[in-house]
Amino acid sequence: MYNIGIIQASKHSDDTYLDQLNQPIYHVHPMTREEVLNTGDKMDALIIEEDSAIGLKHTCELILELRRNCKALIWVISKNQMKTNKLVYLQLGADGVLNEESEQEVSLLQLTNLLKRIKADDIPTIEENTTEQRTNTEIPIQLIATNLSVLLKGKVEVALTKLEFEVISYLAEHSGKAITYEEIYRKIWNGEFGDTETGNKQYRVSNLIFHLRKKLEVDSAKPEYIKTVRSRGYMLVL
């Protein structure tokens, strides 16, 4: 159902074009100039009848006021199909100009197609809905960089040292992937792993992970988040 506001030029307007809007998908609302300025933002589209008595100036002013206050589609019904008038209306923000005398069916079909596309763009896709659901569900570990801390299951904030935060951040970047001792060492201490003191460097990585687990895991002996990948390194599972 599309809400269409009609701003008629007068009570005695020739409204034969309204027959084209006499369909279940349209809900037509006859409106005065004052009403449309107050409630136009609730309409999906607005159709302005060009007032031949007042002319171009009146219609232009109304288009400008509506464009400042609402996002509805604006269609002008014009008796005067001078190219100049049509260009001015479009330049001011009208989405289309309908000739009152001809091609009404074509023009209104164009309007319907525009409404369908705009409405479809406003409906979240399945992917967007899924993303929103994931955002709103309880995330096991959330990083809080400003505090060098993590939020566990959306409830408990745990303070970390700078190195601990760097490690958990690095693992989070590669969540679900095994990261080697060498990769962690290079990332955190900016050094080559190499053969020299390899055991000592691996110990530094293991010790850091040990302290992280003590802070984050319910049972550090049976870690839920930071898993050991035998003979390789560690992996964060969220």
MOUR-V759121 format. One record per residue. N is the residue number from 1. PHI is phi in whole degrees, 0 to 359 (* if undefined). OMEGA is omega in degrees with one decimal (NA if undefined). Layout:
n,phi,omega
N,PHI,OMEGA
N,PHI,OMEGA
This chain:
n,phi,omega
1,*,178.5
2,250,176.8
3,273,-177.2
4,245,175.7
5,269,-179.7
6,249,176.4
7,258,-175.6
8,278,-178.3
9,292,179.2
10,201,179.7
11,294,-176.5
12,255,-178.9
13,296,174.7
14,283,-173.4
15,254,-180.0
16,299,179.6
17,294,179.6
18,294,177.1
19,299,179.4
20,290,-179.8
21,266,-179.7
22,278,-179.3
23,227,-178.3
24,301,-175.9
25,281,-178.4
26,251,169.7
27,238,-171.9
28,270,179.8
29,238,173.2
30,297,-174.4
31,221,171.6
32,275,177.9
33,301,-178.9
34,294,-179.0
35,295,-177.0
36,291,177.7
37,290,-179.3
38,271,-173.3
39,234,-177.6
40,300,-178.7
41,291,178.5
42,268,-179.6
43,267,173.8
44,277,178.7
45,209,178.8
46,233,177.6
47,248,-178.7
48,255,172.7
49,278,177.4
50,295,-178.8
51,270,-176.4
52,294,-179.5
53,289,-178.5
54,263,171.8
55,85,-171.4
56,303,-174.6
57,302,-178.1
58,300,-177.8
59,294,179.3
60,297,179.6
61,298,-179.5
62,293,177.8
63,300,-179.8
64,299,-179.5
65,296,-179.6
66,293,-179.7
67,296,178.7
68,286,-169.5
69,246,-179.2
70,210,-176.9
71,251,-178.5
72,297,172.3
73,295,179.8
74,240,179.9
75,239,-179.6
76,251,172.3
77,267,-172.4
78,240,172.4
79,277,-177.8
80,258,-175.8
81,266,174.6
82,297,-177.9
83,302,-179.2
84,299,179.4
85,301,-177.3
86,298,179.2
87,298,-179.6
88,298,-179.9
89,301,-179.2
90,293,179.0
91,294,-179.7
92,280,176.3
93,124,175.6
94,293,-178.5
95,269,178.2
96,188,177.7
97,233,-175.9
98,256,175.0
99,284,-176.5
100,296,-173.0
101,267,-174.2
102,210,175.6
103,55,-179.7
104,295,-177.4
105,298,179.8
106,296,-177.4
107,296,-179.9
108,289,174.2
109,293,175.3
110,299,178.4
111,299,179.9
112,298,179.3
113,298,177.3
114,297,-180.0
115,298,179.9
116,299,-178.5
117,292,-179.5
118,294,178.5
119,298,-179.6
120,296,179.4
121,294,-178.8
122,279,-178.4
123,270,-179.5
124,299,175.8
125,285,178.7
126,300,-179.7
127,297,179.7
128,295,178.4
129,297,-179.4
130,295,179.0
131,298,-179.8
132,296,179.1
133,296,179.5
134,294,-179.9
135,294,-175.1
136,275,179.2
137,283,-176.2
138,287,179.6
139,272,-176.3
140,303,-177.1
141,226,175.7
142,244,-179.5
143,277,175.6
144,239,-172.7
145,298,-177.2
146,296,-178.3
147,253,-171.8
148,50,-177.3
149,215,174.7
150,230,177.1
151,252,-177.8
152,269,177.5
153,51,176.1
154,70,-174.2
155,233,-171.9
156,250,176.9
157,267,-177.1
158,242,179.0
159,282,179.6
160,235,170.8
161,283,-179.2
162,300,-179.3
163,293,179.1
164,298,-179.7
165,293,179.1
166,296,180.0
167,294,-178.2
168,295,177.1
169,294,-179.7
170,295,178.7
171,294,-179.8
172,294,178.0
173,298,-177.1
174,240,-177.6
175,307,-179.7
176,87,-179.7
177,242,178.8
178,288,178.6
179,249,-175.0
180,286,175.3
181,303,-178.4
182,298,-179.5
183,297,179.4
184,294,-178.6
185,298,-179.8
186,298,-177.8
187,291,-172.7
188,276,-176.3
189,253,176.1
190,53,-178.9
191,226,176.5
192,281,179.3
193,289,173.2
194,59,179.1
195,270,-177.6
196,290,178.3
197,55,-179.5
198,302,-179.4
199,299,-179.6
200,293,-179.5
201,291,177.6
202,294,178.0
203,296,-179.9
204,298,177.7
205,295,-178.2
206,298,-179.0
207,294,178.7
208,295,177.9
209,295,178.4
210,303,-178.9
211,291,176.2
212,297,-179.8
213,298,179.4
214,300,-177.8
215,274,-170.6
216,256,-174.4
217,268,174.3
218,294,176.8
219,229,-175.8
220,296,177.6
221,284,177.3
222,231,-172.7
223,298,178.7
224,267,-174.1
225,255,-176.0
226,264,-176.4
227,268,174.0
228,272,173.8
229,257,-170.9
230,309,177.3
231,62,-179.8
232,228,-177.0
233,169,-176.1
234,223,-179.9
235,218,176.5
236,269,179.5
237,246,-178.9
238,245,NA
